[in-house]
Amino acid sequence: MNPPDLKTVAMTPRLHDYLLSHVEPPDPVQRQLISITATLGDAAEMQVPHEQAAFLTLLTRLIRAQRIVEVGTFTGYSTLALALGMPPAGRLITCDLSAEWARIAQDAWRDAGVADRIELRLGPAAETLRGLPETANIDLVFLDADKVGYIDYWEQLVPRLRPGGVLLADNVFYYGEAADDEPVGNAAAIDAFNRHVRADDRVDSVMLPIADGLTLARKHDS
């Protein structure tokens, strides 16, 4: 039995199936994108799981986000989830380095009818973010890219969030390795990022046990 202050349940395959049975299932475009991404081998693990995508869509709707920035596109599943939660007039900037993966993403966005909401910017994300106006008033950010860059991306994005804006950072557990006594490599970068967020008095934040860990932060109103 877990101690009274530890109520998180370990995710087993059976429980995961149960969870998915209570989430809106992938639509045909999403199913196709999942299948195409699976052919990429080990890289496919970078795609967010469907339950996380459903969370992104719902959160986008909840805060009525119209200006979104995503760092880390991959094959566009999370981008698609965010775009599906936006109104038609919304605009989403997504940053990545791979033109090959981006072509897969763009096909899916077109098939889903949301391509006109999405602006793909290929190149180093740090440069793209620095080029955004300081008065961008971003509603929502999703950060899911190279882990050593997280702190830099955070520092570029928090000032550009509107008061009350939300920033999500993925993989904050880093396979559980961020909690090691002496994390190394990407796990060490994530641990440093987590400490950075916790010490940032510009935001309120909470770390959620969704997939590989997801931090949700809200910028203070003033």
N, C-alpha and C positions, 0 to 999 in steps of 0.2 A: 504494500500500500504506500502511496506517495505521502510525504509529509503534508500537513494541512496547508502550507503556503506554496505547494507545488502541484498545481492542478492541470498542467499541460499533459496531454495524452500523447504517447509515442505514436507516430503515424505508421501504421502497418498497411500492407497492400489491401487487406480487407476493409480497413477503415477509410483508406483513400478511395476505394471504389464506392463506399457509402457516401463519402463527401461529394464525389462527382455526380452521384445519383440525385443530389439535392442542389445542383448548380445548373443553370441554363446550359444545355449542351452546345457544343460548337456548331455553328451554322455551316452550310456546305463549303463556303470559301475558307473558313477556319479549318475545317477538316482536311481540305486539300492542302492548305499551307502546312499543317502538321505533318502530313504524309510526305510532302516535298522536302521539308526540312529534315525529316528522319533519314533521308538518303545521303545526307552530308556526313554521316559517320559520327565520330566523337564530337564534332562541332555542334551537333544537334542539341547537346545538353545546354547550350546557351539560350535556347528558346524558353520563355517563361511557361510554366504549366498552365493548363486551361483555367484552373480555379483562381490563379493569380490574375490572369487576363480578365476574368469575370469581375474580380474585385476592382481592377483598374477602370473598367467600363462604368461600374456602379459609382465609384468615387468621383469620376469625371462628371457624371450626371448630378451627383449630390451637391457638388460645389459649383455646378453650372460653369465649368471651365470653358473658356473660349480662346485662351492663349496658353498653349502648352509647349514646353521644350522637353525633348527626350535626348538623352546622351546614350548612344548605343542602340542601333537599329536592328542589326543582324538580319534575319529574313522577314522582319516586320510584323511579328505576331503581336507584340506589345503595342506597337504603333497602331495597328489595326484596332486593338481593343480600346485604346484611348480615343481614336477617331470616331469609333462607333458611339461613344458616349458624348460627343460634342454636338452642338447644333450645326446645321449646314454652313453657317457663317463663321464657324470657328476656324482657327488656324493653328497648325501643329508643325513646329520645326523639329526635325529629327537628324541627328548627327552620326555619321559612321565613316569608316575608311574603305570599306569593301564595295566596289562597284558590282562585283559578281553577286554577292548576297543581296545587294540593293535591287538588282533586276528581279529577283524572286519576289521581294517585298512589293515592288511597284506593280507587278502583275496582280498580286492579291488585292492591293488597295483599289486598283482599277475594277477588278471583278466585284468587289464589295461596294462600289459606288462612292468611295470616300477619298479618292485620289486628289480631288480638288481642294481638300482640307489640309493636305500634307505637303510640306516643303522639305525635300531631302537635301542635306548639305554634306557633300563628301569632302573629307579633309580632317586634319587634327581638330578635335572638338574644342580644345582650349582656345584655338584661334577663332573658331566660329563664335564661341561664347563671348570672347572679348570684343567681338565685332557687333554684338547686340547693343542697342541703345540702353543707357543706364536707366532710362525711364520706361523700360519694356513692360512693366506691370504684368508680369507673367502670373497666371492663375495656378498652374500646376507644372511640376517638373518630375520626370521619371529618370533616375540615374541608374544605368545598368551597362557599364563599360569597363575599361581597364581599371583595375582596383588601385593601382598606384596613383592614378589621376584623380581619385575621388575628392580629396581635400581641395585640390585646385578647382575642380568643377563646382564644388560646394561654394567656395569663396567667390566664384564668378556669378553664381546663380542666386544666392540668398539676397544680395542687394537689388537684384532685378525682379524679385518676387514682389507682387503687390502685398500690402498689409493684409494679413489673413490668408495669403497664398500658401500652398501646400507643396512640399518637396518629399518625394519618395526615393529611397535608396535601396537597391536590391543587393542580395548576397551578403548581408551584414553578419551572417554566421560563418560564411565561407567554409561550408561543409563541416561546421563545428570547430574548425581549427583556429578561428579567431579567439576562442576561449582557452586555448592552450596556455600554459604558464609562460612559455617563450615561443610565441608564434613566429613563423619565418615566411619570407616571400610575400605572396599576395595576402596570406592570412595576417601577417604583421601590418601590411598596409591597411587592411580592413580594421584591424584592432585600433590602429592610430586614428583612422577616420571615425570610428565609433566614439572614441574618447573626445575627439574634436567636436563632434555633434553634441555630446553630452555637456560639454563646457561652454557651448555657444548660447549666450544669453539673449540672442535675437529671436530665438525660436523656442517653442515647446515641442518636445519630441517623445515618441514611444517606439520601442522595438517590438515588432510583432513576429510570432513564430509561423509565418506564412512561407511555404516552400523553404528556401535557403536563408530565411530571415529577411524581413522588410522593415526598414525604418520609415516612419511617417512623422514629418515635422511640419508645424504650422508657424509661419512668421507672425510675430507679434503685431498687433494693430498699430502700435506707435513705438 
